[in-house]
């Protein structure tokens, strides 16, 4: 690089710290010498429009008079009163742009520049406002606020605080030029204001607001009349409010989302809690606040401040992407410009005693100027007949007539004990799609019709597997209790209401066992190799079912990644999103007898927030369009962390009876795993996605395409997916959350002859 390049660059960096103009009143000899020396440099851009300013000043002072052009020379000469025009007023030099500009001096400049304000702002009100001091913390929205305050001359002094420099991505919302990149934001705004009104006092705090300088910021040169908080830091937001409350200074905050303006009138009500009391449940000790580092730590403070429930859908969706696909709180120039206007207007009316309230307000343009097209809301279509008492009775009567068994009546208490154990079977999403009915000595298993039409019930495969699991668990419990039993399965395509019937031939002589199954009594080495060996031994004699069991680290990691990606993609399919949030997820405090209670899986505040955001189907559709939602992979990854092996059950022939048989096999696998301290649980989501991707299920085209790529990854680990029926995961039982079960009265009923 030539030496001149480095010299120019160094000089430019030095100049980036300059933000105050120089004044030359050349009727003063010292100033005239400096002004002359400046001109002799030969590279200064000179602008002298003082005659037009004088003309406009005279015109503004004579509103009732129609002055002719020919009259102005005389009127201007009279106004100058012998002063040479070149020496009248003041010359202002802007070092950063090397521009020298001739303007009216302060009183006349302010009078003329604000003349078009009258009488939105009267002359008397202007004179009140000139004595006001405003502090602005944070100069993104704060830049727009500061510039608007300066244009209206809502105050006579601005104190600007921001530690950051201008970056290219700031220029989507900050009105400045590329030449200011790398310049401190406070200096950039100070320059902008000086070029608009060099007489407005601007004090810069380029270190931002700190515990060390906050007293100076509020009081040096006179106490602030208002502080405008547009900073990002939680600690500074709270610190400035605590100081404002102490000094009785009102605080305004504009959030650049939905035109949200927050006002706290500590000048009128110093006793009111900061942030309207929304933070009273939190520790406001600065020793704690200054050490908040992670989003997880900041979130309990930020959500009440931002007003989570009142954020726009786009902002909520963007929160999901923070630190993943975006790095900063998103803001638009339109919102920032609107925010500058709203805040400056409120600040002016507050100073003029035209507004005396506190509160949070919204100027939501999307509500004021709405898109009135009707939005489509997904609701599943019901299929099949509802499982009514009449239908149950009819199915049971028809089944008992063709069973040909002699059924022995057994004690209702024993039946309840068996069914309670059977209901402990794992099911996809813990949805428990079963209902039992005891009549005429037969215990019947039904598919609960309340689950018809859901995402996970495509082709009937997953609920049949779940029903097979509960059937096998009941049969094992009955045998363990000493009963000789008969099991008959019924399901056929098109009539999947009645799944199976069991009859009990009485206990074996001398048997004193309880209904507790082998899971509770078997024992063995609690290691993954022992589990794998036990499962393989259990399945060795089953010719109709084949099992692929993966325990190698790389393979398991690959399947876990597919499972996590599946959780994300499910949210972008309306049927999957509906099932997840309306049937599976149970929120804290919500009664839970099925599904997944979120506290049980140990989600933190940020993850809970992500779940609440994604619950909105409009937001889910937006995030899908952004190709976002990776947070759901992270959440799924957390719940899958303990998975040590995965297995895939395949059938030679796929039909309802086979699916039930696969579920019974899964329960035998689970029993073998339990003997070694492990649990086998269904993780069917990838198989469900693959089925939906080849069906007419509504989903964005790119989601269908991504599912296809996911299926290729799946095949790369587990081979061809022909006959795939049930995918399950193995992990230590001690690491598994305890999931709720439906009460016995909701899953067991009795017939008249039961």
N, C-alpha and C positions, 0 to 999 in steps of 0.2 A: 504494500500500500504506500502511496506517496505520503510524504511527511505532512503535507497540507491536509490530507484526510483526517489523520489523527488529531491535528491541531483544531480543525473545524469541529470534529466530534467532541473534543474536550471542551471547547468554547460553548458548544450547544448544551452540553450537560450542565455547565456552570449557569448558563442562561435559564435552564429549566427551573432553577430555584427562585428566579426573579418573578415577582407577581404584583408589584406595586408600581403605578405610573409615576412619572416625574412631572412637576408643574412649573411652568415658566410664565411669570407675569412680567412682560418685557418693558413695562413702564418703570420697572425697578432695574437699575443699572447692573447689579450683580447677575440677576436673572437674564438680562439681555446679553451679557457677555457669554454666559453658558449656552444660551439659545443660538447665538451667532456661531460659536465653536461647533455646536451640533450640526448646524447647516453646512459648515465648511468641510465636514467629513465627506460630503458629496453623495452619500448612499442612502440618505434618509428619505422616506416617502412622505411628502408634505400634503396636508389636506386643509384648505382654508375656505370654509363656507360660512364665515361669520356674518357676511352681509345678509344671506338668506335667513340666518337665525335671528338677526335683528329685525328683519322684515316680519317674520312669523311672530316674534315677541310683541311688536307694535300692533299687529293685526289682532292677536289674542287679547290685548288690553283694550281694544276698541271694537267690541263685538257688535255694537249697534251701528257702527259707521261703515259705509261701503267705501273703502279707500281705493282710489285709482292708482294704477301702476306709476304714473308720473309723479305722484305725491310722495313716494317712499324715500327718494333721495333726500328730500328736505326733512322728512320726519326722522330719518336715520341720523342725519347730521345734527339735528336738534337733540336727539337722544345721546349722541356721542359727546356733546358739549365741549367740542374742541379737542377731544382725545383722538389721536390718529387711529384709524380703524385697525391697523395692524397690531396696535398696542392694547386695544380694548379686549376685555375678557381675559382668557388664559390659554396658553398653549400647553397641551398635554402630550407628553412623549411616552410611548409604550415600547420599552426596550426589547421585549420579546418578539415584536413584529417590526421594529424599527420604523414606526409610524409616528408622525408628529401632526397633531390635530388642533385646530384653532376653534375654541368653543366659548360660549358665554360663561361668565364666572358663576360661582355656586348658586347664589340666590336666584338669579335670572335663569340659569340652566334648569334648576329644579322647577321653577315656575312654568317655564315653557315645556319642559319634557313631560310634566304631569298635567298640562292644561287640558288634554283630551280625556283625562279621568273625570273632570267635573261634569255633572254633579253626582256621578256614581260615587265619587269621593270628593267631598266639598273641600274648599280651601282650608276651612277650619279643621276638618278631619285630617287633611294632609299634614297640617302643622302638629296635630296630636301624634300622628303616626311617626313623624320624623324623630321623635324622642324615644321610640321603642327599640329594644335590643332583643334580637332573636338568635338562639343557638341552634345550629343544625348539625346533627351527628349522623354521619353516613351520607355519601354523596353520589348515590345512584338515583333513587327517587329524590334524595336530598338535593341533587343538582337542579332538578326541575323545580322543586319547591323554592330553592334559593334564587334561581333566575326569575321566577314569577314574582316572588316577594320584591326583588330588586326592580323589576319592570313597573310594578304598581307603586313602588316606594312605600310598602307597608311598614317599613321600619327605617331607622337611620343607621343601624349597625347590625352587621351579621357576623357571628362567630362560627366558623366552619371547622369541623373536626373529622378527620379521616386519615388513617395511616397508610392507605393503599395508593398505588400509582395506577394510571390509566392503562388498560390492556385492550387489545383489539376486540375481545368479546364484550367489552363494556359499551362499544359503540352501537349496539343494537338498541340502546335506550338512553345513552348520554349524548347530548347534542354538543359535539366538539369535532375537531378535525384530526386527521391522522398525524399531523405534526405534533400533537400533544401526547402521543403514546410514550409511556415512561415517565411522564410528568406526574407529580403528586396531584391527586384529585382536588385537594384544597386549593392548590395554586392554579389549576386549570379553571376552576369555578371563580376564583378571585379575579383572574384575568378577564373572564367573560363578563363579570359584573363591572369591572373597571372600564372595559371598552363600551359598556352600556351607560354607566354612570360613575365617573371617577371620583365623585364626591361622597359616595356612599361608603361608609367605613366598613372594612372587611378585616377581621382578625383570623389568622389561620393557626390551627393546631394540627400540624402534619403528623404528629405522633398518635393522633386519635385521642379518645378519652381514656384516661387511666385514673387509678385511685389517687395518684400523685397530683394530677393537674385538674381534677374535676372542680375543686373549689375555685381555682383561677377562672376556669371556663364559665362558671356560673356568676362570679362576683367581680372579677377584675375589671375596673373601668365602669363599674355600676352593675347592679344585679340584672340578670336576664328577665325579660318580660314573658318569654315563652321559650320552651325548648321543643325541637322537632326531632323525634327519634326515628331514624331510618337506617340504623346500624344492624349488623347481622349477629353480633355477639350477645349471647344470653346474659353474661355477667354485666356487660355495659348497659344493656336495656334495663336491668334491675337497678344497677348502681345509679344511673341517671334519674330514675324515678324516686329512689330513696332520697337523693339529694334535692330533687325538685319538691318533694313532699316536705322536707325539712325547711326549705327556703320559701315555700308557698309559691312555686312557679308552675304554671300549667304545662302539661305535656300533650303533644299531638303526635300521632303515628299513622302513616298511610301505608297500607300493605301491598299496593299495586296489584290487587286481585279483587275482583268484584267491586272496585271503587271503595274499598274498606277504609274508613277513617275512624280512629280511636281518639277520644278526647278525655283527659283527666284534669279537672279544674282544681288543682291543689291550691290555687290562689283564692278560690272561694270556699273550698271545703278541705282544709289541710288534714282533717281527721279521717278522710276516706282512705281505705286501703289501696295500695298500688294495684294496677291492672284490675280494678273493680272487685278486688277480693278473690280473683280466680287463682291466685298463687298462695293463698293463705295456708293450704295444707302442705306446702313445701318449705324446705330449709332455705332461708334467704341470707344465710351467713356468707359473706364474701370469701372467706377461706374455703368454703365449699364451691362457690360459684366460679371462682377464678381457676379452679382445677378441673372443671368439666371439659373433657376432651372428646369423647366419642359421641356419636349421634344418640346412642342408647342412653347415655348420661344426660344429654341435653333435652331429650324428647319430653320428659315430664314437665319441663319448664316451657318449651317452645309450643307445645300443643295448646295450652290455655292462652298463651300470648297471641298465637296466630288465629285461634278460634277454629279448631279442627272441623267442627260440624258445619261451619259457615263458609269454608273454603270452596272455591269453584271445583267442579269435577276435574278440569284439566290440571289444576294445581294439586289436587289429591293424587291424581294419576302420576304426576311428575314426582311427588314425594316417593313413590315406589321406585323411581329410577335414579334417585339421588345417590351418588357414589357408585353407580353401576353404568348407566349410559349417559348421565349428565353429572356435572360437577358442582353446579351452583343452583340456588333458588331461581327458577325461571321468571323473567320479567320481560314485558313488551313495551315498546316505545309508547304505544297508545295508552297503556295503563299508567306508565310513569308520567306521561304528560297530563293525563286526567288527574292523577294523584297530586301533581304539583299545583294544579288549579284548585282542587278541592281543599287542600291544606292551606294554601295561601289565602283563599277566600274566607275560610273559617277563622284563620289567625287574624285577619283584618277585622272581621266582625266582632271577634272576641276583644280586640284592643279598643274598639269603638263602643263597647258595651251593648252590642246588638245581638250577642249570643252569650248565654250564661250557664249552659248545661254541660253535663258530662255524659259519655256513652259511646257506643259503637254504632256506626252508620254505614249504609251501603248505597252506592250509586252504581248499581249493576246494569251495565248497558245491555247484556244479553237478556235480562228480564224486562228492561224498558223497551228494547227493540228486539222482540223475540222471534225465533223461528217457530211458526205456528203449525208446522207439519206434525202430524200425529206420530209419536214414537212407538215402535213395535216392542212389545213386552213378551218375552218367552214364557209359555206355560206348557207343561207336558200334556200330551193327549192321552187320556185314559183308554186302555185296551182291556178287553175281557170283562167278565162279570164281577161286580163287587162281592166280597166274601161275606155274605149275609148269613144269619142263623138259618134261614130257610134253605139256602144253597148248601150249607154244611150238612144239614139233616138229609137233604135229597142225595147228596154224593155218598154219605155214609150208608144210607139205606141200600143204594144200588151196589156199593162195594161189598157190604156184608152178605148180600144175597148170593154173590158169586165167589166169595172166599172159600166156603166149604169147610171152615175150621170150626171146631168146638171151642168157644171162647169162655174162659173162666173170669168171673168178676173178681177184681182185686181192690184192695183198700184205696180210697181216694187219697189218703195221706201218702201212701207209697207212690201213687201216680204223680202227685205233686212233687215229691222228692226226685223222681226220675226226670220229670220235665224240667225242673230247676237245673239239674245237672246238664241236661241236653242243651239248655239255653246258654250254657257257658261256651258253646262252640264259637269259634271265630267266624266272622262274616265280613265281606267286603264293605268297608266303611262302617262296620259295626251296625249294619242296618237291620239285621235279624229278621229276615223275610219269612218267618215261620209262625204257624199257629197250630196248636194241638187241640184235639177234641176226643173225649173219651165217651164212648157209648156202646152199650151191649157187650161189654168185655173187650172191645177193640179200641186201641189208641191210634187215632188217625193224625197224620201230618199233612197240613195244608200249606200251600203258598199263600202268604198274606196278600190279598188283592189290593190293599192300600198302597202297595209299592209298584203298581202297574205303570207302564209308560215312562219309566225313569231311564236315565243314561246307562246305568250299570246293568240294565235288564235287557239290552239288545240281544236278540237271538235266544233269550232265556237261559243262556249258559251259566252266567255268574250266580243268579239266584238258585239254580239247580245244584250247583256245587255247594253253596252255603247250606241248602236243605239237606244235601247228602251228608254234610259234616254233622249237623245236629241229629240226623237220623242215626248215624253210626255212634255218636256219643250216647244217645239214649239206649241203643241196643247194648253197647258195652256196659253201661251202668246197670241195665236190667240183668245181664248175665252175671255181673259182679255181685248183684244182690241175690243171686241164686235162682233166677227165673229161667225156665226153659221157654224160649220165645220163638215165634214165627214172624218173619218180616216179609211183606209183599210190597213191591214198588209198582206204581201205576203210571207214572207220567208219560204222556205221548204228546207230540206236537199238536197244538190246537186245543188240548185239554190238559192244562198244567195246573189245575186247581188242587186236586187231590194227588199227593205225592206218594204216600205209603200208609200201610196199616200194620200194626203190631198186635199180636195176641200173646197172652201170658198163660202158660200151662201149669203154673204153680211152682213153688220153690222146690229145689232138690232136698231130699231128706237130710236133715241134720245141718243144712247150710245156715250159717249165722251171719253172713256178710251183710254189709249195708250197700246202699246204692252208689257209694263212692267208687269211682273208676280207678283203673290202674295208674293213672297219672299221679295219684296221691300216695300210692304205696310203693311203686317200683323205684328202684335205686340203681346207680351205676356211676361210672367215672364221668365227671362233668367236664368234658373236653369236646372240641369240635370233631376230631377223628372218631371218638366214641359215638357221637351223635350220627355221623355219616354212616358208620358201620351198622348202627342199630336200625337206621332207616332202610338201608339197602337190604338188610336181613328181613325186615318187615315186608318189603315189597317184592321179595325174590320169587314168590309163588304166584304172583298175579299176572296171568297171561294176557289179559285184556288191556292192561295199563302199562305204559312204559314211563320210566322216570329218568330225567336228566338232573343230576345234582352237581352243582358247582361250588367248590370251596377254595379254589385257587385265588389268591389275592387279586390278580389283575382282572380275572373274569368277574369276580364279585364287584369290584370297583366299577367295571364297565356297566354291569346291570344296574347298580345303584344310580349311576349317572343317567341311565335311561329312565329309571323310575322317577328321578327328580325332574327330568325334562317333561315327563308325562304329566306331573302335577301342574306344571306351568301351562302346558297346551290344553289341558282339560278346562282351564278357566276361560279359554277363548272359543269354546264350543257352547252355544247357549244351553243345550241340554245338560252338559257337564257342569257348567257354572250353576245352573238352577239346582241340580241334585246336591252339589257340594254345599252350597250355602243354605238351602232350604230343607235338606234332609240329613246331612251328615254333620255339619258344624254346629256345636253347642257353645254358646257364649258364656262367659263367667256370670253366675247368678241365674242363668236360665236352667229350669228343671231339665234333667237329662236322664233318659232311660234307654236311649239308643244313640247312635252316632258317635262323634268324637268330641268330648268336652275339651276345649282348648287348654284349660289349666292343666289337664292331665298330661299333655305332651310338652309342657314346660316352655311355652313361648314367652319371650321377653316383650317389653312395651313396644319396641319398634316393630317386631313381628306381628303383634296384636293389631297395631295400627295398620300395617300392610293388609292384614286380613279384612279389617273393617272397610278399608278403601276399596279393595277388590270386590267386596260384596255388591257394590253398585254395578249393575250390568252395563250401563252406559260407559262407566270408567273402564270396565273389562274390555269392552269393544274398542275403546280408544287405545288402551295399552296393547291390545292385539295388533291394531293398525300400526303402532310404533315398533312392533316386533320386540316389545319389552317384556316385563314380568319376571325377570331373572330372580327376583327376590323369592318367588315361590320355589325355585330350585334350591335356594339357600335354606329356606324353611324345611323343605322336604329332606334335604341333605342332613339337617340336624336330627330329624326323626329317624333317619335311616342309618345314623352313625354306628349303631350297635349291630347292624346286620353282618353276620359272618359267613353266611352261605345262602345260596338261592337254589330253588328247585323248580322244575317244570314237569307237570303231569300231562301226558299225551294219551289220546284214545285212538284205537284203530278205526272206530266208527263213532262219529259225532252225532248223538241223539240225546233226548232228554234223559232216558234211562242211563245212558253212558255218563252224562254229566253228574247225575246223582251218585253213580258208582265212583266217579272221580272224587266227589266230595267226601264219600265214605273213606276212600283211600287217603285223602288228605288228613282226615281225623285219625286214622291209624298211624300215619306219619307223625302227627302231632303227639300222639300217645308215646311213640317211640322216642321222640325228642324230649318229652317231659321227663322220661326216665333218667335223662342226663342233665336236667336243669335248663333245658332249652325250650323254646316255643316256636312252632311253625304257624305262620299267619299268612292268609292270602294277600297278595299284592297284585291284583288283577288289572290295574289301570292300563299298562301298555297293551295288553290283549284287547281291552275294551276300545282303546283308541284305534287299533288296527282294524277292528270290526267296523267302527263308525266311519273310518276313512274310506272304506269301500262301499258304504251305503249312501243313502240320500240325505243323511244327517246334515243339517245346516251348519256351516262353518266357513270362515274366510278361506279362499283358495290357498293362500300361503301357509295356513295352518295344516290343511290337508297335505300339502307338499312336504312340510316339515315332519309330519307324522310318517310319511313314506320314507323319509331319510332315517327316521328313528327306527323304523321297522328293519331297514337294511342293517343298522348297527346291531339290533337285536339278533338278527339271523347270523351276523358275523360271530356272535358269541355262542348262541344256542342252536344254530343250524336251521334247517327248514322248519317253518312254523305250521305245517300241515298237522292237524290233530291236536294242536295246543289247546288245553282246556283250563289249566290252573297253574298260575305262577305263585310261588310262596317264598317267604323269607324266613331264615332261621336266625334267632338271636337269643341271648341268655334271658330266661324268663324273669330274672330279677330286674332286668333293664326295661321290661315292657310296662307300659302304663296300665293301670287297672281301669277297664272300661265299664260303663254302666250296663245293666241288663233290664229288660222290660219286666215289670212285676208279673207274677204268676197269673194274676186275674186277667191280664191283657193277652196272654198267650195260651191259656188253657180254659176250655169250656167243657161242659158236661151235657150229654144227651139225657132224655127222660129215663132211658134204661141203663144209664151209665152207673 
